[in-house]
Amino acid sequence: MDLLHNAVRPYAWGSRTAIAELLGKEVPAPHPEAELWMGAHPGDPSRVIGEDGVQRSLLDLLTADPDGQLGPRVARRWGSRLPFLIKVLAADEALSLQAHPSAAQAAEGFAAEQARGVPLDSAVRNYKDPAAKPELICALTEFHALAGFREPARTVSFLRALDAPSLAPYTEMLVAQPDSSGLRALFTMLITLPQTSLSVLLPQVLDACVLHVKEHGEFDLECRTILELGESYPGDAGVLAALLLNRIVLQPGEAIHLPAGNLHAYLRGTGIEILANSDNVLRCGLTPKHVDVPELLRVLDFTCGDMEVLLGEEVQPGVRVYRTPAPEFELSRLDLAAGEARIDHEGPQIMICTEGAVVLSNARGDELRLARGQSVWLPASDPAVLVRPDGVESAQLFRATAGND
């Protein structure tokens, strides 16, 4: 078990305080810090700090010894590739409205772009690899998001409450077909509106949202979100698409799973994100980056209804596992008071301490202290570890492992 040195990604939507404070650095940071990456992503692999103090790329370690580092089961399925990436994500502004493909869709899309000769580093490339990218986000602070299509009847109530004249025909489309097919038709129409129609409809919707907020209407939070997005992305059809999505507020410890095809946008807050080790993102708005609406429509899942909020299944005192169908990853949360928890797993593990401090020890007598913000790599060849708080009444860790086949 070895400490990790991890890269911080400075995207414009990031926070100047959250990650810096977690890592014990100067606050505010000199520039936005959006994501702390822990894993073996080729774009920014973590570095393993050996007992001799020498840092080695985790990506290189996996390539050199996949069976020892990943274990036979994981190496058999994923080769020398660590199937998951875990992040601390800290958003002060909205991310793009996006979805991720399934494994079959990614393989097909990647092969098609390869056949057309689209360079991997092209700004208009959709598929960087042939892999799926399911995700799970667990809140560290109150965390706000748009995710999944709202129940059509509820969306009809929202659109009618806005009562914008130019919106009425679109509302009636969903009234006539209040199901996933109706949502697909309405979403497709809104996201592909010609500029002349968009320049009429969007200002009316924003004006209606202002009035709804002033009158303390039922959809106050949704309207405030639409107004924030409209201010940040003027003239963007993605603002209209956001009318159709669930507006979610997660409290610390709550999580949502975002499978293939789920349309979503994180809005603000800090959380632990775990995802498949892939770069495949299809965007439809709220971004200056490449948008490919036809390809997005090919992968979107228009299943509608409330997003399930996961609290984690308690598997031993203080240890909760967030179960998902994703074979690439599994996330656990350890809330440790006095006492210790035994952690065993046949594959690779990454742990990050998010509160307090802990000591990890194993049967060989090895010990490693993790302070808040520090993370550790445990290869499959390491024995089980015991984790206990160190000098504090309680501590919190998050643990990433490969999922089940």
Buried (B, 14 or more C-beta within 10 A) or exposed (E): BBBBEBBBBBBEBBBBBBBBBBBEEEEEBEEBBBBBBBBBBEEBBBBBBEEEEEBBBBBBBBBEBBBBBBBEBBBEBBEBBBBBBBBBBBBBBBBBBBBBBBBEBBBBBBEEBEEEEBEEEEEEBBBBBBBBBBBBBBBBBBBBBBBBBBBBEBBBBBBBBBEBEBBEEBBEBBBEBBEBEBBBBBBBBBBBBEEEBBEEBBBBBBEBBBBBBEEEBEBBEBBBBBBBBBEEBEEBBBBBBBBBBBBBBBEBBBBBBBBBBBBBBBBBBBBBBBBBBBBBBBBBBBBEEEBBBEBBBBBBBBEBEEBEBBEBEEEEEBBBBBBBEBBBBBBBBBBBEEEBBEBEBEBBBBBBBBBBBBBBBBEEEEEBBBBBBBBBBBBBEBEEBBBBBBEEEEBBBBBBBBBEE
